[in-house]
Amino acid sequence: MARPQMDLIALSRTVSDILESVRCEGDDALRRYEKQFDRVVLDALQVTPAEMEEGIAAVRRIRRRRKCR
């Protein structure tokens, strides 16, 4: 089964546009993109220390599982 091909040039352009918007517009751009891509409106953009620790633990679990394969 063939894997779908991605247009990496278009993807790179999209990512560059998003990064430029965030650089120039800051949190306003982040809020626009969270609504556009994630379809949510968050109360806060800042991550709490507990959320950070939870994320770090999740990444470590994933990395351990991948090493075992």
MARVEX-540525 format. One line per 2 residues: number of its first residue (from 1); their letters; for each residue z, y, x negated of C-alpha. Coordinates in steps of 0.05 Angstrom, whole numbers. Layout:
! MARVEX-540525
NUM) a) Z Y X  ...
END
This chain:
! MARVEX-540525
1) ma) 0 0 0  -22 66 -31
3) rp) 28 123 -35  9 188 -2
5) qm) -15 241 -50  20 308 -54
7) dl) -15 373 -68  29 393 -127
9) ia) -5 460 -136  10 480 -64
11) ls) 81 454 -70  92 493 -134
13) rt) 66 556 -101  112 547 -41
15) vs) 173 536 -86  155 597 -128
17) di) 149 639 -65  216 615 -40
19) le) 250 629 -107  219 699 -110
21) sv) 243 714 -39  314 692 -56
23) rc) 312 732 -121  290 795 -86
25) eg) 324 789 -18  386 748 -36
27) dd) 428 720 21  380 747 74
29) al) 326 701 47  374 643 42
31) rr) 394 651 115  321 655 136
33) ye) 304 591 98  365 554 123
35) kq) 342 568 194  269 552 178
37) fd) 279 488 139  347 461 159
39) rv) 345 488 230  417 511 225
41) vl) 455 576 220  515 568 176
43) da) 579 608 182  583 617 107
45) lq) 537 606 48  594 596 0
47) vt) 616 524 -15  691 511 -13
49) pa) 723 475 -72  734 414 -27
51) em) 660 413 -8  641 418 -81
53) ee) 685 359 -100  657 319 -42
55) gi) 586 334 -66  602 316 -138
57) aa) 633 250 -116  571 234 -73
59) vr) 524 246 -131  566 202 -177
61) ri) 564 146 -126  489 150 -120
63) rr) 480 151 -195  525 90 -204
65) rr) 485 52 -151  419 68 -185
67) kc) 444 44 -252  461 -24 -223
69) r) 390 -37 -199
END
